[in-house]
Amino acid sequence: MSRRLLGIGDLTSAEIDAVLDRARVHSAGESVSTVTGAVVGLAFFQTSLRTRIGFESAAHRLGARPVTVVDRRASEASLPESIGDTVRVLSGYSDAVVVRADRPAARTDASVRLGTPWLNGGDGGAAAEHPSQTLIDLFAVERLVGPVNELHVAITGDLRMRAARGLLRLLARRPPARLSVVSDGDLGLSDPVVLASGAAVVPSVRDLDSVDVLYAVGIPKGPGEAVRSRLRVDGRALETLTARGAVLSPLPIIDEIALSVRGDRRLRFFEQSDLGLFVRMALLEHVLSDPLLPTADGF
């Protein structure tokens, strides 16, 4: 069967370790690509910067060839071609595909050509996830701060966002020493994923203490300044960090982090974004390589 990554639950713990270990090898510049010449189809029906460019760059670095679809066929005389038909065509021309669409990944899975591996580049719906971002987050935490099981991780912002949900799902499997969330009643505090995580609910980022990783996700347009100020990373929030503490984010940042602190060296989300290249390289190899045939360097 082909490898298909719809959510973080599709990876075993051993596979997560293998992907992150391979990402470390790529980051050290010591790898030999296992997928040279493969064609990677990229279908992005939602605006994307880091995910689309990240997978495109990852394919190039591996010696693979990316082909990209950013819209659907349409004309003045007809409606746009369906997402399902577009994905089916692209998957028939590709060795693997990455898809971002505002619909559940299970619907996309039904459209991908049988036998073609694919990666969810961010989906929609009540169970939305972004598995490559989730693995990037874990990789960045452990590369930039330390082993996750030794850390106090705090997540602030809209917990309904797929990046937050995916990270909470992964942290439920790999628990940090402490886990806290800062959000609002209308922004996912009652979500089953949040409740299952066992995270402590803290009213404001300024009420946190001894935080090693402060993960800032987006804040939607609706909440007023009173809510936004409780969730925003500012100078007082930075005072809650430990000596090794860092602020991470899946990006983009609008006002989730105050402009007054943007020059602080503990804001390490661009380094986190940079590390994403190596995780996406490893993920492409994961879905394209035969799991029963280890390569010369052990992956």
C-alpha positions in Angstrom: 0.0 0.0 0.0 1.2 3.5 -0.7 2.0 5.9 2.1 -0.6 8.5 2.8 -0.2 11.1 5.6 -3.6 12.7 6.4 -2.9 13.5 10.0 -0.2 12.9 12.7 -2.1 9.8 13.8 -1.1 8.1 10.5 2.5 7.9 11.7 3.7 5.4 14.3 6.1 6.6 17.0 8.9 4.8 15.2 8.0 6.5 11.9 8.0 9.9 13.6 11.5 9.2 15.0 12.7 8.0 11.6 11.5 11.2 9.9 13.0 13.5 12.5 16.3 11.5 12.5 16.4 11.9 8.7 15.7 15.6 9.0 18.7 15.9 11.3 20.8 14.2 8.7 19.6 16.6 6.0 20.2 19.6 8.2 23.8 18.5 8.7 24.3 18.2 4.9 25.3 14.6 5.2 22.4 12.9 3.2 22.2 11.2 -0.1 18.8 11.6 -1.7 16.7 8.4 -2.0 14.2 9.9 -4.4 16.2 11.6 -7.2 14.1 12.1 -10.3 10.7 11.6 -8.7 7.9 13.9 -9.7 6.2 15.7 -6.8 2.8 17.2 -7.6 1.8 20.2 -5.5 -1.9 21.2 -5.4 -2.6 24.3 -3.3 -6.2 25.5 -3.4 -5.6 27.8 -0.5 -3.1 30.6 -0.2 0.2 29.3 1.2 3.7 30.5 1.5 5.8 28.3 3.8 4.1 25.0 3.0 4.1 25.4 -0.8 7.5 26.9 -1.1 8.8 24.5 1.6 7.8 21.4 -0.3 8.8 22.8 -3.6 12.3 23.6 -2.2 12.5 20.2 -0.5 11.8 18.5 -3.8 14.5 20.5 -5.6 17.0 19.8 -2.8 16.3 16.0 -3.1 16.8 16.1 -6.9 13.0 15.5 -7.4 10.9 17.6 -9.8 8.0 19.6 -8.4 5.0 20.4 -10.6 2.5 22.9 -9.1 -1.3 23.5 -9.5 -2.5 26.7 -7.8 -5.9 27.0 -9.3 -8.5 24.9 -11.1 -9.4 24.9 -14.8 -12.2 27.4 -15.5 -13.4 29.6 -18.3 -16.0 32.3 -18.9 -18.3 29.5 -20.3 -17.9 27.0 -17.5 -17.6 26.5 -13.8 -14.2 25.5 -12.3 -13.2 21.9 -12.5 -13.8 20.1 -9.2 -11.0 19.8 -6.6 -11.4 16.0 -6.7 -10.9 15.8 -10.5 -8.0 18.2 -10.4 -6.3 16.1 -7.7 -7.0 12.9 -9.5 -5.4 14.2 -12.7 -2.3 15.6 -10.9 -1.8 12.3 -8.9 -1.9 10.4 -12.2 1.1 12.4 -13.4 3.1 12.4 -10.2 5.0 10.0 -8.0 3.6 11.7 -4.9 1.4 14.7 -4.3 0.9 17.3 -1.6 -2.6 18.9 -1.3 -3.9 21.9 0.6 -7.6 22.3 0.4 -10.4 23.7 2.6 -12.1 20.4 3.1 -11.4 17.3 5.2 -8.4 15.3 4.1 -10.5 12.1 3.9 -12.3 13.6 0.9 -9.1 14.4 -0.8 -7.9 10.9 0.0 -10.8 9.5 -2.0 -9.7 11.6 -5.0 -6.0 10.7 -5.1 -5.1 8.0 -7.7 -4.9 4.6 -6.1 -1.3 3.8 -5.3 0.0 7.4 -5.4 1.4 8.5 -2.0 0.2 11.9 -0.8 0.7 14.4 2.1 -2.0 16.6 3.6 -0.6 20.1 3.3 -3.3 21.5 5.6 -7.0 20.7 5.3 -10.4 22.0 6.6 -13.2 20.8 8.7 -13.8 20.1 12.4 -10.8 17.7 12.5 -8.4 19.8 10.4 -4.7 19.1 10.7 -1.4 20.2 9.3 0.9 17.2 9.9 4.1 18.5 8.3 3.8 21.7 10.5 3.3 19.5 13.5 6.5 17.6 12.9 8.4 20.8 12.1 7.2 22.2 15.5 8.5 19.1 17.4 11.7 19.2 15.5 12.2 22.9 16.2 11.4 22.5 19.9 14.0 19.8 20.3 16.7 21.5 18.1 16.3 25.0 19.5 15.3 24.3 23.2 15.7 20.7 24.3 14.0 17.3 24.8 10.2 17.9 24.9 9.7 15.7 27.9 11.9 18.1 30.0 10.0 21.3 29.0 7.1 23.5 30.0 5.3 24.1 26.7 2.6 26.8 26.6 0.3 27.4 23.6 -1.4 30.8 23.2 -4.0 31.9 20.7 -6.9 30.2 18.7 -6.7 26.5 19.7 -9.1 25.7 16.8 -6.3 26.3 14.3 -5.0 23.2 12.6 -1.4 23.9 13.7 -2.5 24.1 17.4 -4.7 21.0 17.1 -2.0 18.9 15.5 0.6 19.9 18.0 -1.7 19.1 20.9 -2.4 15.7 19.4 1.3 15.0 19.1 2.0 16.3 22.6 -0.6 13.9 23.9 1.6 11.1 22.6 4.9 12.7 23.6 4.0 14.7 26.8 6.1 17.6 27.9 6.9 18.0 31.6 4.2 20.6 31.7 1.6 21.8 29.2 -0.4 25.0 29.4 -2.9 26.8 27.1 -3.9 30.4 27.0 -7.1 31.1 25.0 -10.7 32.2 25.2 -13.9 30.3 25.5 -14.9 30.9 21.9 -11.4 29.9 20.6 -11.4 26.2 21.3 -10.9 25.7 25.1 -13.8 23.2 25.0 -12.5 21.3 22.0 -12.1 17.6 22.6 -8.5 17.7 21.4 -7.7 20.4 24.0 -9.5 18.6 26.8 -7.8 15.3 26.0 -4.4 17.0 26.1 -4.7 17.5 29.9 -3.3 21.1 29.5 -3.6 23.5 32.3 -5.7 26.6 31.3 -4.1 29.9 32.1 -6.1 33.2 31.8 -3.3 35.3 30.3 0.2 34.8 28.8 1.4 37.2 31.6 0.2 34.6 34.2 2.4 31.9 32.9 5.6 30.9 34.8 8.8 29.2 33.9 7.9 28.6 30.2 10.5 26.9 28.0 8.5 27.0 24.8 5.8 29.7 24.2 4.0 28.7 21.0 2.0 31.6 19.5 -0.8 30.7 17.1 -3.1 33.1 15.3 -5.8 35.2 16.8 -8.8 35.6 14.4 -10.4 39.0 13.6 -13.4 38.7 15.9 -12.1 39.0 19.5 -11.6 42.6 20.8 -8.5 44.1 22.2 -9.3 42.8 25.7 -9.0 39.2 24.6 -6.1 39.9 22.1 -4.0 41.5 24.8 -4.4 38.4 27.0 -3.2 36.2 24.2 -0.5 38.4 22.7 3.2 37.8 23.3 4.6 41.1 24.7 7.4 42.2 27.0 5.6 41.0 30.1 4.9 37.6 28.5 8.6 37.3 27.7 9.4 37.7 31.4 7.8 34.3 32.0 10.4 32.5 29.9 13.2 30.4 31.4 16.8 31.1 30.6 16.6 28.7 27.6 13.1 29.7 26.7 12.0 30.5 23.1 8.9 31.8 21.3 7.9 29.7 18.3 5.0 30.2 15.9 3.7 28.4 12.8 3.5 31.9 11.1 2.3 34.2 9.7 2.3 36.8 12.5 -0.1 39.7 12.4 -0.4 41.0 15.9 0.0 37.8 17.9 3.4 39.1 18.9 3.8 42.7 19.8 5.9 44.9 17.5 7.8 46.2 20.5 9.5 42.8 21.1 10.1 41.7 17.6 13.8 42.3 17.9 14.2 40.0 21.0 16.5 37.1 20.3 14.2 34.6 22.1 11.8 35.0 19.2 13.0 32.0 17.1 10.2 31.4 14.7 12.2 32.2 11.6 14.8 29.5 12.7 11.8 27.2 13.2 10.6 28.0 9.7 14.1 27.4 8.3 14.2 23.9 9.9 11.0 23.1 8.1 12.9 22.5 4.9 14.7 19.5 6.3 11.5 18.0 7.8 9.7 18.3 4.5 12.6 16.7 2.7 12.4 13.8 5.1 8.6 13.5 4.7 8.9 13.3 0.9 11.4 10.6 1.2 9.2 8.8 3.7 6.2 8.6 1.4 8.2 7.9 -1.7 10.7 5.3 -0.4 9.9 1.6 0.0 9.8 1.1 3.8 11.1 -2.5 3.4 14.3 -1.4 1.5 16.7 0.6 3.8 19.1 2.9 2.0 22.8 3.0 2.3 22.6 5.6 5.1 20.0 3.6 7.0 16.8 5.4 6.2 
